[in-house]
Amino acid sequence: MRPSSICILRAVAVLLLHHHLLPGVEASVEKACRDAANGSPKINYDFCVAELRPYPGSQVANQKWLAVIAASLTKDKATSASDKVKGLLANASDTKTKQCLESCESVYEDLLTDLKTSILAIKKGRLGDAKTHLSAAVDAPSTCEQGFEELTVPSPLTKEDSDLTRISTIALAFTNMLG
């Protein structure tokens, strides 16, 4: 046999051995998203798969790492939304809009702190702490949107807040599935 064939056979053997010795350790994105969507009408299966599948390592991640990935995706989206708020604030001339954006900026700062804490808590197996901080993350985008509604100002963050709510709900569901 050629050396490359031997390497391929070894790799296949290792994968098969890993799969048989550690059954159930790996969780597919599709299965995790299906389980989460079946457990909550707030979770859209297609959105879940579309967000998680492209993330590096998601296809071989176990359930715990899928929860970390979902929380990390939430953090990425929150960072992006926070950056957008800062850009909008720099150009805001309307007093009401500026007030709402300042409120959202504060909400996103707290959200980012909650997400950093929740990611670390998931990694360390402190699921109660993770769930507490992820629950706050689920509520944060609606808090931002409420400010715009109360002052009857159109929100420039509707899509970001909607996506943040959706992905943080997935992160919380995945964490809940851990126990």
KACORSUL-V847933 format. One record per residue. N is the residue number from 1. PHI is phi in whole degrees, -180 to 180 (* if undefined). Layout:
n: {N	N}
phi: {PHI	PHI}
This chain:
n: {1	2	3	4	5	6	7	8	9	10	11	12	13	14	15	16	17	18	19	20	21	22	23	24	25	26	27	28	29	30	31	32	33	34	35	36	37	38	39	40	41	42	43	44	45	46	47	48	49	50	51	52	53	54	55	56	57	58	59	60	61	62	63	64	65	66	67	68	69	70	71	72	73	74	75	76	77	78	79	80	81	82	83	84	85	86	87	88	89	90	91	92	93	94	95	96	97	98	99	100	101	102	103	104	105	106	107	108	109	110	111	112	113	114	115	116	117	118	119	120	121	122	123	124	125	126	127	128	129	130	131	132	133	134	135	136	137	138	139	140	141	142	143	144	145	146	147	148	149	150	151	152	153	154	155	156	157	158	159	160	161	162	163	164	165	166	167	168	169	170	171	172	173	174	175	176	177	178	179}
phi: {*	-75	-58	-66	-67	-64	-62	-64	-62	-63	-62	-64	-62	-63	-63	-65	-62	-60	-65	-80	-79	-125	-63	80	-71	-87	-125	-75	-57	-61	-66	-62	-68	-64	-61	-66	-67	-68	-88	-150	-70	-80	-104	-95	-57	-63	-62	-57	-64	-62	-77	-85	-56	-74	-67	-55	89	-66	-73	-119	-77	-83	-60	-61	-72	-66	-66	-63	-62	-63	-67	-67	-63	-62	-62	-61	-68	-66	-63	-63	-65	-63	-63	-63	-59	-61	-66	-67	-62	-64	-112	-73	-114	-75	-61	-65	-62	-62	-61	-65	-65	-64	-64	-64	-59	-65	-62	-67	-62	-64	-61	-63	-65	-61	-70	-60	-66	-67	-62	-62	-65	-62	-58	-90	79	-89	-67	-60	-63	-60	-64	-61	-72	-71	-62	-64	-65	-64	-82	-58	-62	-70	-63	-62	-64	-61	-60	-66	-62	-63	-96	47	-119	-65	-84	-86	-118	-56	-65	-60	-67	-64	-64	-62	-62	-65	-76	-70	-65	-66	-60	-65	-62	-62	-68	-62	-70	-77	136}
